[in-house]
Amino acid sequence: MGYEWFISIRYLKARRRQGFISLISLISVAGVTVGVMALIVVLAVMTGFTDSLREKILGINSHIVVQKLGRGITDYRAVSDTALQVEGVLAATPYTYSQTLLSVPDASTGAVVRGIDPATAGNVLSLGNQLVEGSVDALDPEKQSGAAATGTNPSRSLPGIILGKEVARTLRVDMGDNVRLFSPSGPLTPMGVIPKIKTCRVVGIFDTGMYEYDSALAYVSIATAQDFLELGASVHGLELKVDDIYNASAIAAELEKKLGFGYVVKDWISMNKNLFSALKLEKTAMFIVLALIVLVAAFNIISTLIMVVMSKGKDIAILKSMGATSKGIMKIFIYEGLVIGLTGTVLGVIGGLVLCEVLSRYDFIKLPSDVYPITTLPVKILPMDVTLVAVSAALITLLATIYPSWQASKIDPAVALRYE
């Protein structure tokens, strides 16, 4: 390093009348530390939030959805076989979708009722992992047992229904209770349209952790949905699971080309494009805003170095008289600024990682479930984010040293020592 490094370290130490300058140096270090720490924690939380949201969305929805223009897909088994031949597709299951009114004697609520095939839905969806009570197999009356299988008439089985936690709370129902489904469409009579009614028995309650789903979603078997909606043997579409969720767009495009005209194939990325684009933009905006903390600390570094240059004019002149070059003088103050900036950066990275670990291990920050799709603060540290923050902070502090260092290198020894 040479004499430049030695002198820069000496200038950082408080001596007699330089105590104030040293204090500002400490404040600058603290500013960089806080800024870097805040950036790392916020980026980790934003990444964790995005991943948690993606995981929850893909737990309740499929990677790819296949639909057909018109009433529905009648030959869905053939379409399923075609889909499974596409490289990357792991499983397929049929589904139906309808807006329905759920009612009990003293309460009612609107919900989306999805018809699923209990035999194949588990290969595509994570509904089984989200059940707090019951099972997906119980949607089939033949596989129900005990009180869940028989209603007030023991000789007659009722089709099963799985409710979201908040739907069950709104209706004040529990396992084994009956719920009536009202279809918005029905036969036209002189009295108007009479909605079709079907009674189901609650055989399961699920909790996705997302209020939007838990408060407005229910499941019945595909056979029950086909009968209720008068679909015959057709379904509204197919849901697919792929081996690589980030390659879903390419797989969807290949499948749509293979199925030909009349079919629409959508992947989870396109269906949630606006949501994840907004999250990415928010993460970028948070980075820029919090980077201003580091920028303010950089101004402190500039002011610190300018004051050091002003107080060390005589020393600089003597060094130049002894043969020090302007480049060497610049190095002294660049090193001094870098020590401040890099110390703050290292401390900030360590502090940010420690705080992220604490937030990840101890869920002491709770989020309201009716406002956020998660109940605890998620944290996921990406090495790329930590590197980006550290490099950005180091570059900002490096740039902050250039002007004061340049000013120091321009000091004329004859002028500085004129009255000495």
PyMOL commands that set and color helices and strands:
alter all, ss='L'
color gray80, all
select helices_A, chain A and resi 3-12+16-60+76-84+121-123+127-130+136-139+141-143+146-148+165-171+211-214+222-229+245-259+268-271+273-311+313-321+326-361+383-409+413-416
alter helices_A, ss='H'
color red, helices_A
select strands_A, chain A and resi 64-68+89-104+107-116+131-134+160-164+178-182+188-189+192-193+197-206+217-221+237-242+263-267
alter strands_A, ss='S'
color yellow, strands_A
deselect
rebuild
show_as cartoon
